């Protein structure tokens, strides 16, 4: 019988304490650090997790430490995700560590050439950050926009810095949150 209630465990990354949820079908959610931190069973305290969860956590920790780790093989439980968002997430998972694509490029890659804003809306609801690397999707001019995770654009910039993405190691001169998709 399938595990219908996800289990959760917390783990440390360069960004801070994260959490991951899973079902028997795959990872069902990744929670980035919050100001107050994350609570729950700690991986470090010997929490028992399935092998695919341990491998996913190891991969996310590596990515956030600047290692170019490919997480495309991490199984995700996207049963509650509509078809359009599944397509957006699949295309986003193809973006290599240390690189970026624009919202428009992701939209075109799924056959929706005028869908940059819809891609942005789908990524704003991404339950699998890091595994579905929405932080690698930027405005057409390279500006950081639309990151709804805790810490907002500062977290997005930090994630890109950790991965070594060119152009994201310095503070911007102008507020990027006002740049259109």
C-alpha positions in Angstrom: 0.0 0.0 0.0 1.3 3.5 -0.9 2.4 5.8 1.8 -0.2 8.7 1.4 1.0 10.8 4.3 4.4 12.3 3.7 7.2 12.0 6.2 9.5 14.9 7.0 13.1 15.3 8.1 15.3 18.4 8.5 18.9 18.8 7.3 21.6 21.5 7.2 22.8 23.2 4.0 25.0 26.3 3.3 21.7 28.2 3.2 20.7 27.0 6.6 18.4 24.2 8.0 16.0 22.9 5.3 13.4 20.2 5.4 12.2 17.6 3.0 8.9 15.7 2.8 8.4 12.4 0.9 5.9 9.7 0.1 6.6 6.3 -1.4 6.3 7.9 -4.8 9.1 10.4 -4.3 10.0 13.8 -2.8 6.7 15.7 -2.2 8.2 18.9 -0.9 11.4 20.8 0.0 11.3 23.6 2.5 14.0 26.2 2.4 15.3 27.9 5.6 13.2 30.4 7.5 14.2 33.1 9.8 13.4 31.0 12.9 14.9 27.9 11.3 13.2 24.5 10.8 12.1 22.1 13.4 11.3 18.4 13.2 13.2 15.2 13.2 16.9 15.9 12.3 18.7 13.7 9.8 21.8 14.2 11.9 20.1 12.6 14.9 19.8 9.3 13.1 16.3 9.8 11.5 15.5 6.7 9.4 14.8 7.7 5.8 14.5 5.7 2.6 17.6 5.6 0.4 16.1 7.9 -2.3 15.5 10.5 0.4 19.0 10.2 1.7 20.4 10.5 -1.9 18.2 13.6 -2.5 19.4 15.2 0.7 23.0 14.5 -0.1 22.5 16.0 -3.6 20.8 19.1 -2.3 23.5 19.7 0.3 26.1 19.3 -2.4 24.4 21.7 -4.7 24.1 24.3 -1.9 27.8 23.8 -1.2 28.7 24.7 -4.8 29.1 21.2 -6.2 27.6 20.8 -9.7 25.4 17.9 -8.8 22.7 16.7 -11.1 19.4 16.2 -9.3 17.3 15.2 -12.3 17.1 11.6 -11.2 15.6 12.4 -7.8 12.1 11.1 -7.9 9.4 13.7 -7.1 5.8 13.0 -6.1 4.0 15.4 -8.4 0.6 13.7 -8.3 -1.0 16.9 -7.0 0.5 19.1 -9.7 -1.3 20.1 -12.8 0.0 19.2 -16.3 1.3 22.7 -17.1 3.3 23.0 -13.9 4.7 19.5 -14.4 5.9 20.6 -17.9 7.5 23.8 -16.4 9.1 21.8 -13.6 10.5 19.2 -16.0 12.0 21.9 -18.2 13.4 23.7 -15.2 15.1 20.5 -14.0 17.0 20.4 -17.2 18.8 23.7 -16.4 22.4 22.8 -15.3 23.9 23.9 -12.1 25.8 27.2 -12.5 23.6 28.3 -15.4 20.4 30.2 -15.8 17.5 30.5 -18.3 14.9 33.1 -18.7 11.2 32.6 -18.0 10.6 33.0 -21.7 13.2 30.4 -22.6 11.5 27.9 -20.3 8.1 28.8 -21.8 9.4 28.3 -25.3 11.0 25.0 -24.4 7.6 23.6 -23.4 5.9 25.0 -26.5 4.3 28.0 -24.9 6.2 30.9 -26.5 4.2 33.7 -24.9 4.0 32.1 -21.5 6.8 33.7 -19.5 4.5 35.1 -16.9 2.7 31.8 -16.6 6.0 30.0 -16.1 6.8 32.6 -13.4 3.5 31.8 -11.7 4.1 28.1 -11.9 7.6 28.5 -10.4 6.2 30.7 -7.6 4.3 27.6 -6.5 7.2 25.2 -6.9 7.0 22.7 -4.0 10.4 21.2 -4.9 13.0 24.0 -4.7 16.6 22.9 -5.3 15.4 19.7 -6.9 13.3 21.8 -9.4 15.9 24.6 -9.5 13.5 27.6 -9.9 16.4 29.8 -8.6 18.0 29.3 -12.0 15.2 31.0 -13.9 15.7 34.8 -14.3 14.3 37.7 -16.3 15.2 38.0 -19.9 17.8 40.7 -19.0 19.3 38.4 -16.3 17.7 40.3 -13.4 16.6 38.3 -10.4 12.8 38.4 -10.1 9.9 36.5 -8.5 11.5 34.3 -5.8 8.8 33.5 -3.3 10.9 31.3 -1.0 12.0 32.6 2.5 14.6 35.4 2.0 13.2 36.2 -1.4 15.7 37.6 -3.9 18.6 37.5 -1.5 18.1 33.7 -1.2 17.9 33.3 -4.9 21.1 35.3 -5.4 22.8 33.3 -2.7 21.8 30.0 -4.3 23.2 31.2 -7.7 26.4 32.4 -5.9 26.8 29.0 -4.3 26.5 27.3 -7.7 29.0 29.7 -9.3 26.5 31.1 -11.8 28.3 33.9 -13.7 27.1 37.4 -12.9 25.5 36.7 -9.5 28.4 37.2 -7.2 28.0 40.9 -6.7 25.3 43.1 -5.2 23.1 44.8 -7.9 23.1 48.6 -8.3 19.4 48.8 -8.8 16.5 46.9 -7.2 15.8 43.9 -9.4 12.4 43.1 -7.9 10.9 45.8 -10.1 12.0 44.3 -13.4 9.3 42.8 -15.6 9.3 39.2 -16.6 
